[in-house]
Amino acid sequence: TRAPISDAERGRRKREIDFARGSVRYEGGILSGEVEELNTRYIDGEIDGDELTAAILASVTVQHG
């Protein structure tokens, strides 16, 4: 198990994901439920940024567009 992240870190991660989500929507895309679930795990501190990136790149959504 990981050490809990601080409220400040949780807020930073949420802002990061919200920005990325907005960028995707601006380009006309939407994030899949699978990617949103990974984003939630990242915001909650269950996975780190490297794990988030690797999981998204390995996801069925990205693999099959």
MIDOSE-1310 file (N, C-alpha, C; in nm, 2 decimals, decimal comma, always signed):
residues 65
trap	+0,08/-0,12/+0,00/+0,00/+0,00/+0,00/+0,09/+0,13/+0,00; +0,04/+0,23/-0,06/+0,11/+0,35/-0,07/+0,07/+0,44/+0,05; +0,16/+0,53/+0,08/+0,13/+0,63/+0,18/+0,03/+0,73/+0,12; -0,07/+0,77/+0,21/-0,17/+0,87/+0,15/-0,10/+0,99/+0,10
isda	-0,17/+1,05/+0,00/-0,12/+1,18/-0,05/-0,19/+1,29/+0,03; -0,12/+1,41/+0,03/-0,18/+1,52/+0,10/-0,30/+1,58/+0,02; -0,37/+1,66/+0,09/-0,48/+1,73/+0,02/-0,43/+1,82/-0,09; -0,32/+1,89/-0,07/-0,26/+1,97/-0,17/-0,22/+1,89/-0,29
ergr	-0,16/+1,78/-0,27/-0,12/+1,69/-0,39/-0,24/+1,64/-0,46; -0,35/+1,60/-0,39/-0,47/+1,56/-0,45/-0,53/+1,67/-0,54; -0,53/+1,80/-0,48/-0,57/+1,91/-0,56/-0,49/+1,94/-0,68; -0,36/+1,92/-0,67/-0,27/+1,94/-0,78/-0,30/+1,84/-0,89
rkre	-0,32/+1,72/-0,85/-0,35/+1,61/-0,95/-0,48/+1,63/-1,01; -0,58/+1,67/-0,94/-0,71/+1,70/-0,99/-0,71/+1,81/-1,10; -0,63/+1,92/-1,07/-0,62/+2,03/-1,16/-0,55/+1,98/-1,29; -0,45/+1,89/-1,27/-0,37/+1,84/-1,39/-0,47/+1,76/-1,48
idfa	-0,55/+1,67/-1,42/-0,64/+1,59/-1,49/-0,75/+1,67/-1,56; -0,80/+1,77/-1,48/-0,90/+1,86/-1,54/-0,85/+1,93/-1,66; -0,72/+1,98/-1,66/-0,66/+2,05/-1,77/-0,65/+1,95/-1,89; -0,60/+1,83/-1,86/-0,59/+1,73/-1,97/-0,72/+1,70/-2,03
rgsv	-0,82/+1,68/-1,95/-0,96/+1,65/-1,99/-1,01/+1,76/-2,08; -0,99/+1,89/-2,04/-1,03/+2,00/-2,12/-0,96/+2,01/-2,25; -0,83/+1,97/-2,25/-0,76/+1,97/-2,38/-0,81/+1,87/-2,48; -0,85/+1,75/-2,42/-0,90/+1,65/-2,51/-1,04/+1,69/-2,56
ryeg	-1,12/+1,75/-2,48/-1,25/+1,80/-2,53/-1,24/+1,91/-2,63; -1,14/+2,00/-2,61/-1,12/+2,11/-2,70/-1,08/+2,05/-2,84; -1,01/+1,94/-2,84/-0,98/+1,88/-2,97/-1,09/+1,79/-3,03; -1,20/+1,79/-2,96/-1,32/+1,71/-3,00/-1,33/+1,57/-2,95
gils	-1,25/+1,53/-2,86/-1,25/+1,40/-2,81/-1,32/+1,39/-2,67; -1,34/+1,27/-2,63/-1,38/+1,24/-2,49/-1,30/+1,13/-2,44; -1,29/+1,13/-2,31/-1,21/+1,02/-2,24/-1,30/+0,90/-2,21; -1,26/+0,79/-2,23/-1,34/+0,67/-2,21/-1,35/+0,65/-2,06
geve	-1,45/+0,56/-2,02/-1,47/+0,53/-1,88/-1,35/+0,46/-1,82; -1,28/+0,39/-1,90/-1,15/+0,32/-1,86/-1,05/+0,42/-1,82; -1,03/+0,52/-1,90/-0,93/+0,62/-1,87/-0,97/+0,71/-1,76; -1,10/+0,74/-1,75/-1,15/+0,82/-1,64/-1,13/+0,74/-1,50
elnt	-1,15/+0,61/-1,51/-1,12/+0,53/-1,39/-0,98/+0,54/-1,35; -0,89/+0,54/-1,44/-0,75/+0,55/-1,41/-0,72/+0,69/-1,36; -0,78/+0,79/-1,42/-0,76/+0,93/-1,37/-0,80/+0,94/-1,22; -0,91/+0,88/-1,19/-0,96/+0,88/-1,05/-0,86/+0,81/-0,96
ryid	-0,81/+0,70/-1,00/-0,71/+0,63/-0,92/-0,58/+0,72/-0,90; -0,55/+0,79/-1,00/-0,43/+0,88/-0,99/-0,46/+1,00/-0,89; -0,57/+1,06/-0,91/-0,61/+1,17/-0,82/-0,62/+1,12/-0,67; -0,67/+1,00/-0,65/-0,68/+0,95/-0,52/-0,55/+0,90/-0,46
geid	-0,44/+0,90/-0,54/-0,31/+0,85/-0,49/-0,29/+0,70/-0,50; -0,37/+0,63/-0,57/-0,36/+0,49/-0,58/-0,24/+0,45/-0,67; -0,22/+0,54/-0,77/-0,11/+0,52/-0,87/-0,04/+0,65/-0,89; +0,08/+0,64/-0,93/+0,16/+0,77/-0,96/+0,15/+0,80/-1,11
gdel	+0,21/+0,91/-1,14/+0,20/+0,96/-1,28/+0,26/+0,87/-1,38; +0,37/+0,80/-1,35/+0,43/+0,71/-1,45/+0,33/+0,59/-1,47; +0,27/+0,54/-1,36/+0,18/+0,43/-1,37/+0,05/+0,47/-1,44; +0,01/+0,59/-1,42/-0,11/+0,64/-1,50/-0,08/+0,64/-1,65
taai	+0,04/+0,70/-1,69/+0,07/+0,70/-1,83/+0,08/+0,56/-1,89; +0,15/+0,47/-1,82/+0,17/+0,34/-1,87/+0,03/+0,27/-1,88; -0,05/+0,28/-1,78/-0,18/+0,22/-1,79/-0,27/+0,27/-1,90; -0,26/+0,40/-1,93/-0,34/+0,46/-2,04/-0,29/+0,41/-2,17
lasv	-0,15/+0,41/-2,19/-0,10/+0,36/-2,31/-0,13/+0,22/-2,34; -0,14/+0,14/-2,23/-0,17/+0,00/-2,25/-0,32/-0,03/-2,25; -0,40/+0,07/-2,23/-0,55/+0,04/-2,23/-0,60/+0,00/-2,36; -0,71/-0,07/-2,35/-0,78/-0,12/-2,47/-0,83/+0,01/-2,55
tvqh	-0,87/+0,11/-2,49/-0,92/+0,23/-2,55/-0,81/+0,29/-2,64; -0,69/+0,30/-2,59/-0,59/+0,36/-2,67/-0,54/+0,27/-2,78; -0,53/+0,14/-2,75/-0,49/+0,04/-2,84/-0,58/+0,03/-2,97; -0,71/+0,05/-2,94/-0,81/+0,03/-3,05/-0,88/+0,16/-3,09
g	-0,83/+0,27/-3,03/-0,88/+0,41/-3,06/-1,03/+0,42/-3,07
